[in-house]
Amino acid sequence: AFLRIPYATYQAVVKDIFEGLRLKQECTRILQGCAFFREIERSQPGLIDKLATKGCTMIEERKEQVLFRQQDPALNCYV
């Protein structure tokens, strides 16, 4: 008996892995560039890595796009 993995499935999985790694690297770079997160990282080592791995989403918006308004509930952190 043997296991067969279709080439398209293999390609999709490898692509997802590399895209995930690229996203993590970009999120890590951005978070490390922010004094607020660097300061927290000093007392909570590994925080940046955890956020970059599990908590970041890259979003692109047009210049001057409103992300939230004053008095909106604080549901997200934008960096």
N, C-alpha and C positions, 0 to 999 in steps of 0.2 A: 504494500500500500504506500501511497505517497500523496503529498499535498500539492495542489496546483493553485497558484496565485496568478490570475490574469494580469498581463502586462499593464493594462490600463489602470488596474487597481494598484499595482505596485508603484507605478508612476505617480498616481494621485497621492498615495501615502507619503512617498519621498518628498514630493512637492510641498505637502502640508508641513512636514517636519522642517524643511529648510525655510519656509515662510515663517513658521513659528519662531525659529532661531533668529531670523533677521528682525522680526518684531521685538523679541526680547532684547536684542542688542540695541536697537534704536530706543526703546523705552528706558533701558538702563542708562544710556548716554544722556538722554534728556533729564532723567531724575538726578543723575550725578552732577549735572550742570546747574541744578537748583539748590541754592544755599539752604533753603528750608529742609529739603530731604537729606542733604549731606549732614546737617546738624542732627536730625533724628537718627540717622544711620550710626552716628557715634555712640548713642546710648542704646540703640536697638540694632545691633549688627545683623545683616541679612534682610533688613526691611526692603531695601531697594530691589534686591534680587527677587524677593517674594512678590512685590508689586509688579515688577517687570514680567514675571512668569505668569501670575494669575490675575492681575488686576488692571492691566493697561489695554486700551484700545486706541489705535491711531485713527483720528478723524480729521478730515480736511474740510475746511469751510472757506467760503469766499472772504476776502478782506472786509473787516468791519461787520461781520455777521454777529448778531446778538446771540449769545449762548445762554444767558440767563438775565433776569431783571432783578433789580433791588426788591427785596421782600420775598423772592422765590425761596422755597425750602431748599436747604443745603443737601442735595442728594448726590452730587458728584464733586470731584476735585478736577479742575482744569489746569494743566501745566503747559 
